[in-house]
Amino acid sequence: MAGKNPVIPPHVPASLVRDIDIYAPPGGADDYHLAMKQVQDTCPDIFWSPYQGGHWVSVRGEDLYRQFLPKYELYSSRILSVPKEEALPYRLLPIESDPPEHTQFRALIAPWFTPKAIGDLERKARELTITLIEGFKGRGQCEFVTEFAQHLPIAIFMSLVDLPWSDREYLMGLAERQVYQKSHEDRLDSLGKMQQYLAVKLAERRAKPGSDMLSRIATERVNGRLLTEIEQAGMATLVLIGGLDTVASMLGFVASFLARNPVHRRQLVEEPGLIPNALEELIRRHGVAQPSRLIVKDHEYKGVQLKAGDQIILSTMMHGLDEREFPEPLKVDFRRKIEPHSNFGNGPHRCPGSFLARTEIKVYLQEWLQRIPEFSIKAGEKPIIRTGVNGSFCRLVLAWST
């Protein structure tokens, strides 16, 4: 990613500039959400960061949920890479498009996220969850990220697109490099490898389609035409990246919280009926994503002059940390009234897989707590948090008594 740019555009007042890399907030490697909360508490609602080429950052719930996320006519999703000069050579559809085009592309994948489809996937997720837990339960410990969190979403993805289970490790590595790339070149390299892999599979589905999502992407028409091979590869790539990273990241933060908070953990063990509401509260408190938008029209918002061509990073996880929206936002209360937040977006681009993500986390809570009700972070093992476009754990060793 691009580093710091000392050149501040003339329309950006010095009072709104902060020397903060939002992809690497101070203290983020120790406590990601506390570090982001510190940014929220000490910065203007909208501020300018000179990192990644220079861009705006939005940190308050009311702006994220009601202004920047839903108003696509002002804040376009056509280019999501920050800086925009590092945009990928092809678009990841439907996310890198705006209505009405976005609506048409999104309709291609919508059938896999209906209640009936999710019900079928929940059964598969539950079976795999039980198998994974039983596989390491007797050892008294596991490395949660690589032994559990990454397996659940990749299994669901492989089912959706009907790809060989043996390819999961390879695809998982490529998806991870897309979100947590060391450089633009590294991202392009992983993208190229992903495109090569998917091009072969898409060609197979065009010749012999099945009932899976990849077949629909390869054969369905939009506005009377088939998607180009580049469009098909972009859509398949997005499904892969979106399906793997967000759920695995959230699972890591949820498991870490429960490992460090025995009172909350035992509350769910003793009152499993609380799990649906607890799920929403845990997601509210542990958001992970920071999407961006391209400003397409000059306008003023909250006294800030926003110019066409500016980029703005939407730190959506800060909505759940905002005391203007949630009393005592750092406190986790499983009986808290469920209120809207921005962790799955809002408006036309609201994540189509949000219900599936909730289902996967719900299944984890139900099946893990039933089998391993008492666990903690292993003594002597320091969890490793990775910051970036998303926040996540890359190492979390849990232990329990056998």
Salt bridges, closest charged atoms under 4 A:
ASP19 OD1 - LYS4 NZ 3.15
ASP30 OD1 - LYS382 NZ 3.40
ASP41 OD1 - LYS37 NZ 3.07
ASP45 OD1 - ARG60 NE 3.75
ASP45 OD2 - LYS302 NZ 3.04
ASP45 OD2 - ARG324 NH1 2.95
GLU62 OE2 - LYS302 NZ 2.65
GLU62 OE2 - ARG324 NH1 3.91
ASP63 OD1 - LYS302 NZ 2.98
GLU86 OE1 - HIS184 ND1 3.98
ASP98 OD2 - ARG78 NH1 3.81
GLU101 OE2 - ARG91 NH2 3.03
ASP120 OD2 - LYS116 NZ 3.59
ASP120 OD1 - ARG123 NH2 2.17
GLU122 OE2 - ARG126 NH2 2.87
GLU122 OE2 - LYS362 NZ 3.09
GLU134 OE2 - ARG371 NE 3.04
GLU147 OE1 - ARG139 NH2 2.81
GLU176 OE2 - ARG386 NH1 3.64
ASP186 OD1 - ARG177 NH2 2.75
ASP189 OD2 - ARG177 NH2 2.71
ASP189 OD2 - LYS193 NZ 2.87
ASP212 OD2 - ARG205 NH1 2.58
GLU220 OE1 - ARG216 NH1 3.77
GLU229 OE2 - ARG206 NH2 3.67
GLU231 OE1 - ARG225 NH1 2.92
GLU271 OE1 - ARG335 NH2 2.84
GLU280 OE2 - ARG358 NE 2.66
GLU281 OE2 - ARG284 NH2 2.75
GLU281 OE2 - ARG336 NE 2.91
ASP298 OD2 - LYS307 NZ 3.94
ASP310 OD2 - HIS11 NE2 2.76
ASP322 OD1 - ARG60 NH1 2.62
GLU323 OE1 - LYS37 NZ 2.35
GLU323 OE2 - ARG60 NH1 3.17
GLU325 OE2 - ARG66 NH1 3.62
GLU325 OE1 - HIS319 NE2 3.50
GLU339 OE2 - LYS337 NZ 3.80
GLU367 OE2 - ARG126 NH1 2.61
GLU367 OE1 - ARG371 NH1 2.52
GLU374 OE1 - ARG265 NH2 2.84
GLU374 OE2 - ARG266 NE 2.84
GLU381 OE2 - ARG395 NH2 3.33
